[in-house]
Amino acid sequence: MAKSGAAKSIVQFIRTPAGDDLAVLPRNEYDRLVALAAEAQEDAAASRIVRNSMRALKEGRDVVLPKVVVDRLTAGENAIRVIREWRGMIQDELAAAAGISQNYLSDIENGRRKGPAELQKKFARALGVPVDLLID
């Protein structure tokens, strides 16, 4: 017994006829080590997810949106208008960046026109967001 009153972990080392060294330990100690290994794997996975997310943000493949923007998008508002306003752009600026007229952009934002996929990509580049954020 250890001085603290807890049972002392007894590990036995055995050498097999082939010369391999084996460690034999009590089941509760084995279970504790398995649990620690599982925690370490979970921590490593969480760290990997955080690293990948941070890299995606840095490379512009992902974006963090304020709650007010998410709320507007969830409410069904036009994504191009919501993101444009969040980015502090006026229609003329985004239209010029996309190579279209302000009237055409207004029609898109008001749901009167959709615009081709290539135009959606131009909007995404100009707004600094992934294109899938703009597609309904």
MISE-179516 format. One record per residue: residue in one letter; residue number from 0; x, y, z of N, C-alpha, C in turn. Coordinates in nm, 3 decimals, decimal comma. Layout:
BEGIN
<"A"; NUM; <X; Y; Z>; <X; Y; Z>; <X; Y; Z>>;
...
END
This chain:
BEGIN
<"M"; 0; <0,084; -0,119; 0,000>; <0,000; 0,000; 0,000>; <0,088; 0,124; 0,000>>;
<"A"; 1; <0,045; 0,224; -0,076>; <0,114; 0,352; -0,076>; <0,076; 0,427; 0,050>>;
<"K"; 2; <0,156; 0,527; 0,085>; <0,132; 0,602; 0,208>; <-0,001; 0,675; 0,205>>;
<"S"; 3; <-0,052; 0,710; 0,085>; <-0,178; 0,783; 0,076>; <-0,298; 0,694; 0,105>>;
<"G"; 4; <-0,277; 0,564; 0,114>; <-0,387; 0,474; 0,141>; <-0,442; 0,411; 0,014>>;
<"A"; 5; <-0,403; 0,459; -0,102>; <-0,450; 0,403; -0,228>; <-0,371; 0,277; -0,259>>;
<"A"; 6; <-0,434; 0,185; -0,329>; <-0,366; 0,061; -0,366>; <-0,256; 0,093; -0,465>>;
<"K"; 7; <-0,140; 0,034; -0,444>; <-0,026; 0,057; -0,532>; <-0,045; -0,027; -0,657>>;
<"S"; 8; <-0,023; 0,034; -0,774>; <-0,036; -0,038; -0,900>; <0,083; -0,133; -0,912>>;
<"I"; 9; <0,053; -0,259; -0,934>; <0,158; -0,359; -0,947>; <0,164; -0,402; -1,093>>;
<"V"; 10; <0,275; -0,374; -1,155>; <0,297; -0,414; -1,294>; <0,402; -0,523; -1,292>>;
<"Q"; 11; <0,372; -0,631; -1,361>; <0,469; -0,739; -1,373>; <0,523; -0,740; -1,515>>;
<"F"; 12; <0,651; -0,763; -1,526>; <0,714; -0,774; -1,658>; <0,750; -0,920; -1,681>>;
<"I"; 13; <0,711; -0,968; -1,795>; <0,734; -1,109; -1,830>; <0,807; -1,113; -1,963>>;
<"R"; 14; <0,907; -1,203; -1,970>; <0,979; -1,223; -2,096>; <0,927; -1,352; -2,158>>;
<"T"; 15; <0,882; -1,342; -2,283>; <0,831; -1,460; -2,353>; <0,948; -1,545; -2,401>>;
<"P"; 16; <0,920; -1,670; -2,438>; <1,027; -1,756; -2,492>; <1,092; -1,695; -2,617>>;
<"A"; 17; <1,017; -1,611; -2,690>; <1,072; -1,547; -2,810>; <1,158; -1,426; -2,775>>;
<"G"; 18; <1,160; -1,388; -2,647>; <1,242; -1,277; -2,604>; <1,169; -1,143; -2,595>>;
<"D"; 19; <1,037; -1,142; -2,619>; <0,959; -1,019; -2,608>; <0,931; -0,989; -2,461>>;
<"D"; 20; <0,939; -0,860; -2,424>; <0,904; -0,819; -2,289>; <0,758; -0,776; -2,288>>;
<"L"; 21; <0,681; -0,830; -2,195>; <0,540; -0,796; -2,180>; <0,519; -0,734; -2,044>>;
<"A"; 22; <0,426; -0,639; -2,038>; <0,387; -0,579; -1,910>; <0,248; -0,628; -1,877>>;
<"V"; 23; <0,230; -0,681; -1,758>; <0,100; -0,729; -1,711>; <0,058; -0,633; -1,600>>;
<"L"; 24; <-0,061; -0,579; -1,613>; <-0,108; -0,484; -1,514>; <-0,253; -0,513; -1,477>>;
<"P"; 25; <-0,295; -0,465; -1,361>; <-0,433; -0,487; -1,318>; <-0,534; -0,427; -1,418>>;
<"R"; 26; <-0,651; -0,489; -1,426>; <-0,754; -0,447; -1,522>; <-0,793; -0,301; -1,503>>;
<"N"; 27; <-0,808; -0,254; -1,380>; <-0,848; -0,114; -1,357>; <-0,741; -0,018; -1,409>>;
<"E"; 28; <-0,615; -0,056; -1,399>; <-0,507; 0,028; -1,452>; <-0,511; 0,028; -1,605>>;
<"Y"; 29; <-0,536; -0,087; -1,664>; <-0,550; -0,097; -1,810>; <-0,666; -0,010; -1,858>>;
<"D"; 30; <-0,782; -0,019; -1,792>; <-0,899; 0,061; -1,829>; <-0,869; 0,211; -1,820>>;
<"R"; 31; <-0,795; 0,249; -1,715>; <-0,758; 0,390; -1,698>; <-0,670; 0,437; -1,813>>;
<"L"; 32; <-0,575; 0,354; -1,854>; <-0,485; 0,391; -1,964>; <-0,561; 0,398; -2,097>>;
<"V"; 33; <-0,656; 0,307; -2,117>; <-0,738; 0,311; -2,239>; <-0,820; 0,441; -2,242>>;
<"A"; 34; <-0,877; 0,479; -2,129>; <-0,956; 0,603; -2,122>; <-0,867; 0,725; -2,151>>;
<"L"; 35; <-0,746; 0,725; -2,095>; <-0,653; 0,835; -2,122>; <-0,617; 0,843; -2,270>>;
<"A"; 36; <-0,596; 0,727; -2,333>; <-0,563; 0,724; -2,475>; <-0,680; 0,776; -2,558>>;
<"A"; 37; <-0,803; 0,740; -2,520>; <-0,921; 0,788; -2,592>; <-0,933; 0,940; -2,579>>;
<"E"; 38; <-0,909; 0,993; -2,459>; <-0,911; 1,139; -2,439>; <-0,806; 1,207; -2,526>>;
<"A"; 39; <-0,689; 1,149; -2,533>; <-0,582; 1,207; -2,613>; <-0,621; 1,209; -2,760>>;
<"Q"; 40; <-0,686; 1,102; -2,807>; <-0,732; 1,098; -2,947>; <-0,837; 1,204; -2,972>>;
<"E"; 41; <-0,930; 1,222; -2,878>; <-1,033; 1,325; -2,892>; <-0,970; 1,464; -2,895>>;
<"D"; 42; <-0,872; 1,487; -2,807>; <-0,803; 1,616; -2,804>; <-0,730; 1,641; -2,935>>;
<"A"; 43; <-0,667; 1,537; -2,989>; <-0,595; 1,551; -3,116>; <-0,693; 1,582; -3,229>>;
<"A"; 44; <-0,809; 1,515; -3,228>; <-0,910; 1,539; -3,332>; <-0,963; 1,682; -3,322>>;
<"A"; 45; <-0,991; 1,728; -3,200>; <-1,040; 1,864; -3,182>; <-0,935; 1,965; -3,227>>;
<"S"; 46; <-0,810; 1,940; -3,195>; <-0,703; 2,030; -3,238>; <-0,693; 2,033; -3,390>>;
<"R"; 47; <-0,708; 1,918; -3,453>; <-0,702; 1,910; -3,599>; <-0,818; 1,990; -3,661>>;
<"I"; 48; <-0,937; 1,978; -3,604>; <-1,053; 2,053; -3,655>; <-1,029; 2,202; -3,641>>;
<"V"; 49; <-0,979; 2,246; -3,527>; <-0,951; 2,388; -3,507>; <-0,846; 2,436; -3,605>>;
<"R"; 50; <-0,738; 2,360; -3,622>; <-0,633; 2,399; -3,718>; <-0,688; 2,410; -3,860>>;
<"N"; 51; <-0,768; 2,312; -3,901>; <-0,825; 2,314; -4,035>; <-0,921; 2,431; -4,053>>;
<"S"; 52; <-1,000; 2,461; -3,951>; <-1,093; 2,573; -3,958>; <-1,018; 2,706; -3,966>>;
<"M"; 53; <-0,913; 2,719; -3,885>; <-0,834; 2,843; -3,888>; <-0,766; 2,860; -4,024>>;
<"R"; 54; <-0,716; 2,752; -4,080>; <-0,652; 2,757; -4,212>; <-0,755; 2,797; -4,318>>;
<"A"; 55; <-0,876; 2,740; -4,311>; <-0,981; 2,773; -4,407>; <-1,020; 2,919; -4,397>>;
<"L"; 56; <-1,026; 2,971; -4,275>; <-1,056; 3,114; -4,258>; <-0,945; 3,200; -4,317>>;
<"K"; 57; <-0,822; 3,164; -4,286>; <-0,707; 3,242; -4,334>; <-0,697; 3,241; -4,487>>;
<"E"; 58; <-0,731; 3,126; -4,548>; <-0,723; 3,113; -4,693>; <-0,848; 3,163; -4,763>>;
<"G"; 59; <-0,947; 3,210; -4,687>; <-1,068; 3,263; -4,747>; <-1,165; 3,157; -4,796>>;
<"R"; 60; <-1,145; 3,032; -4,754>; <-1,237; 2,925; -4,794>; <-1,355; 2,915; -4,699>>;
<"D"; 61; <-1,348; 2,988; -4,591>; <-1,455; 2,987; -4,492>; <-1,462; 3,127; -4,434>>;
<"V"; 62; <-1,574; 3,159; -4,374>; <-1,592; 3,292; -4,317>; <-1,675; 3,279; -4,189>>;
<"V"; 63; <-1,643; 3,363; -4,092>; <-1,720; 3,368; -3,969>; <-1,816; 3,484; -3,980>>;
<"L"; 64; <-1,944; 3,454; -3,967>; <-2,046; 3,557; -3,981>; <-2,099; 3,600; -3,845>>;
<"P"; 65; <-2,123; 3,728; -3,829>; <-2,187; 3,774; -3,705>; <-2,329; 3,718; -3,694>>;
<"K"; 66; <-2,377; 3,704; -3,573>; <-2,510; 3,648; -3,551>; <-2,617; 3,725; -3,624>>;
<"V"; 67; <-2,608; 3,855; -3,628>; <-2,710; 3,935; -3,696>; <-2,717; 3,899; -3,844>>;
<"V"; 68; <-2,603; 3,869; -3,906>; <-2,601; 3,829; -4,047>; <-2,663; 3,690; -4,062>>;
<"V"; 69; <-2,626; 3,599; -3,974>; <-2,683; 3,464; -3,979>; <-2,835; 3,470; -3,960>>;
<"D"; 70; <-2,879; 3,553; -3,867>; <-3,023; 3,567; -3,843>; <-3,096; 3,616; -3,968>>;
<"R"; 71; <-3,036; 3,713; -4,038>; <-3,099; 3,765; -4,160>; <-3,102; 3,658; -4,269>>;
<"L"; 72; <-2,993; 3,583; -4,283>; <-2,989; 3,477; -4,383>; <-3,091; 3,368; -4,350>>;
<"T"; 73; <-3,100; 3,332; -4,223>; <-3,194; 3,230; -4,179>; <-3,338; 3,274; -4,201>>;
<"A"; 74; <-3,362; 3,404; -4,189>; <-3,496; 3,458; -4,210>; <-3,534; 3,460; -4,358>>;
<"G"; 75; <-3,438; 3,425; -4,445>; <-3,470; 3,416; -4,587>; <-3,436; 3,539; -4,669>>;
<"E"; 76; <-3,366; 3,634; -4,609>; <-3,325; 3,752; -4,686>; <-3,226; 3,712; -4,794>>;
<"N"; 77; <-3,218; 3,792; -4,898>; <-3,126; 3,766; -5,008>; <-2,982; 3,768; -4,957>>;
<"A"; 78; <-2,911; 3,657; -4,981>; <-2,775; 3,641; -4,928>; <-2,680; 3,746; -4,985>>;
<"I"; 79; <-2,693; 3,778; -5,113>; <-2,602; 3,876; -5,173>; <-2,621; 4,012; -5,107>>;
<"R"; 80; <-2,745; 4,053; -5,087>; <-2,771; 4,182; -5,022>; <-2,718; 4,182; -4,878>>;
<"V"; 81; <-2,748; 4,075; -4,803>; <-2,707; 4,068; -4,662>; <-2,555; 4,075; -4,650>>;
<"I"; 82; <-2,484; 3,996; -4,730>; <-2,338; 3,994; -4,722>; <-2,281; 4,126; -4,772>>;
<"R"; 83; <-2,338; 4,180; -4,879>; <-2,291; 4,309; -4,932>; <-2,302; 4,417; -4,825>>;
<"E"; 84; <-2,418; 4,423; -4,759>; <-2,437; 4,525; -4,655>; <-2,344; 4,500; -4,537>>;
<"W"; 85; <-2,323; 4,374; -4,500>; <-2,231; 4,342; -4,391>; <-2,090; 4,387; -4,426>>;
<"R"; 86; <-2,052; 4,371; -4,552>; <-1,919; 4,412; -4,597>; <-1,907; 4,563; -4,617>>;
<"G"; 87; <-2,020; 4,634; -4,601>; <-2,018; 4,780; -4,612>; <-2,008; 4,830; -4,756>>;
<"M"; 88; <-2,058; 4,751; -4,849>; <-2,054; 4,789; -4,991>; <-2,190; 4,842; -5,034>>;
<"I"; 89; <-2,188; 4,935; -5,128>; <-2,312; 4,977; -5,190>; <-2,329; 4,899; -5,320>>;
<"Q"; 90; <-2,449; 4,899; -5,374>; <-2,476; 4,821; -5,494>; <-2,382; 4,858; -5,609>>;
<"D"; 91; <-2,354; 4,986; -5,626>; <-2,266; 5,027; -5,736>; <-2,129; 4,961; -5,726>>;
<"E"; 92; <-2,076; 4,951; -5,604>; <-1,944; 4,890; -5,585>; <-1,944; 4,741; -5,622>>;
<"L"; 93; <-2,044; 4,669; -5,573>; <-2,049; 4,526; -5,603>; <-2,079; 4,502; -5,751>>;
<"A"; 94; <-2,167; 4,583; -5,806>; <-2,198; 4,568; -5,949>; <-2,073; 4,589; -6,033>>;
<"A"; 95; <-1,997; 4,692; -6,001>; <-1,873; 4,720; -6,077>; <-1,774; 4,605; -6,060>>;
<"A"; 96; <-1,761; 4,552; -5,940>; <-1,668; 4,441; -5,915>; <-1,709; 4,317; -5,993>>;
<"A"; 97; <-1,840; 4,299; -6,014>; <-1,889; 4,181; -6,085>; <-1,904; 4,206; -6,235>>;
<"G"; 98; <-1,888; 4,331; -6,276>; <-1,898; 4,364; -6,418>; <-2,041; 4,367; -6,471>>;
<"I"; 99; <-2,134; 4,407; -6,385>; <-2,274; 4,418; -6,426>; <-2,327; 4,556; -6,389>>;
<"S"; 100; <-2,448; 4,586; -6,433>; <-2,508; 4,715; -6,397>; <-2,567; 4,709; -6,257>>;
<"Q"; 101; <-2,584; 4,825; -6,199>; <-2,645; 4,834; -6,066>; <-2,790; 4,786; -6,074>>;
<"N"; 102; <-2,858; 4,815; -6,184>; <-2,997; 4,770; -6,200>; <-3,007; 4,617; -6,202>>;
<"Y"; 103; <-2,913; 4,553; -6,272>; <-2,911; 4,407; -6,277>; <-2,890; 4,351; -6,136>>;
<"L"; 104; <-2,797; 4,408; -6,061>; <-2,773; 4,363; -5,923>; <-2,898; 4,383; -5,839>>;
<"S"; 105; <-2,964; 4,496; -5,856>; <-3,087; 4,523; -5,781>; <-3,192; 4,416; -5,811>>;
<"D"; 106; <-3,205; 4,379; -5,938>; <-3,300; 4,274; -5,976>; <-3,264; 4,141; -5,908>>;
<"I"; 107; <-3,136; 4,110; -5,902>; <-3,092; 3,986; -5,836>; <-3,124; 3,991; -5,687>>;
<"E"; 108; <-3,090; 4,101; -5,623>; <-3,114; 4,114; -5,479>; <-3,263; 4,112; -5,445>>;
<"N"; 109; <-3,346; 4,157; -5,536>; <-3,490; 4,160; -5,512>; <-3,561; 4,035; -5,563>>;
<"G"; 110; <-3,484; 3,937; -5,612>; <-3,541; 3,811; -5,654>; <-3,606; 3,811; -5,791>>;
<"R"; 111; <-3,591; 3,918; -5,867>; <-3,648; 3,924; -6,002>; <-3,563; 3,850; -6,104>>;
<"R"; 112; <-3,434; 3,836; -6,075>; <-3,341; 3,763; -6,162>; <-3,251; 3,680; -6,073>>;
<"K"; 113; <-3,193; 3,576; -6,133>; <-3,104; 3,489; -6,055>; <-2,958; 3,513; -6,089>>;
<"G"; 114; <-2,926; 3,518; -6,215>; <-2,787; 3,535; -6,256>; <-2,718; 3,399; -6,270>>;
<"P"; 115; <-2,630; 3,385; -6,367>; <-2,561; 3,257; -6,390>; <-2,460; 3,225; -6,279>>;
<"A"; 116; <-2,418; 3,101; -6,278>; <-2,323; 3,054; -6,176>; <-2,194; 3,135; -6,179>>;
<"E"; 117; <-2,146; 3,170; -6,297>; <-2,021; 3,248; -6,307>; <-2,036; 3,384; -6,238>>;
<"L"; 118; <-2,154; 3,442; -6,247>; <-2,179; 3,571; -6,180>; <-2,179; 3,552; -6,028>>;
<"Q"; 119; <-2,235; 3,440; -5,981>; <-2,233; 3,411; -5,838>; <-2,089; 3,400; -5,787>>;
<"K"; 120; <-2,004; 3,340; -5,869>; <-1,862; 3,328; -5,832>; <-1,797; 3,465; -5,823>>;
<"K"; 121; <-1,833; 3,556; -5,914>; <-1,778; 3,693; -5,909>; <-1,824; 3,765; -5,784>>;
<"F"; 122; <-1,952; 3,747; -5,750>; <-2,002; 3,808; -5,626>; <-1,925; 3,753; -5,505>>;
<"A"; 123; <-1,906; 3,623; -5,501>; <-1,836; 3,560; -5,389>; <-1,695; 3,614; -5,376>>;
<"R"; 124; <-1,624; 3,626; -5,488>; <-1,487; 3,681; -5,483>; <-1,489; 3,825; -5,433>>;
<"A"; 125; <-1,580; 3,905; -5,486>; <-1,586; 4,046; -5,448>; <-1,626; 4,064; -5,300>>;
<"L"; 126; <-1,708; 3,972; -5,250>; <-1,754; 3,981; -5,112>; <-1,666; 3,905; -5,014>>;
<"G"; 127; <-1,571; 3,827; -5,066>; <-1,480; 3,753; -4,980>; <-1,545; 3,641; -4,903>>;
<"V"; 128; <-1,637; 3,571; -4,970>; <-1,706; 3,459; -4,905>; <-1,706; 3,340; -5,001>>;
<"P"; 129; <-1,725; 3,219; -4,948>; <-1,739; 3,103; -5,036>; <-1,868; 3,116; -5,118>>;
<"V"; 130; <-1,863; 3,071; -5,242>; <-1,979; 3,085; -5,330>; <-2,100; 3,011; -5,276>>;
<"D"; 131; <-2,081; 2,900; -5,206>; <-2,197; 2,826; -5,157>; <-2,277; 2,904; -5,052>>;
<"L"; 132; <-2,219; 3,007; -4,995>; <-2,291; 3,092; -4,900>; <-2,395; 3,177; -4,973>>;
<"L"; 133; <-2,373; 3,203; -5,100>; <-2,462; 3,289; -5,177>; <-2,571; 3,213; -5,252>>;
<"I"; 134; <-2,554; 3,083; -5,266>; <-2,647; 3,004; -5,345>; <-2,756; 2,949; -5,254>>;
<"D"; 135; <-2,881; 2,969; -5,296>; <-2,997; 2,923; -5,216>; <-3,006; 2,773; -5,213>>;
END
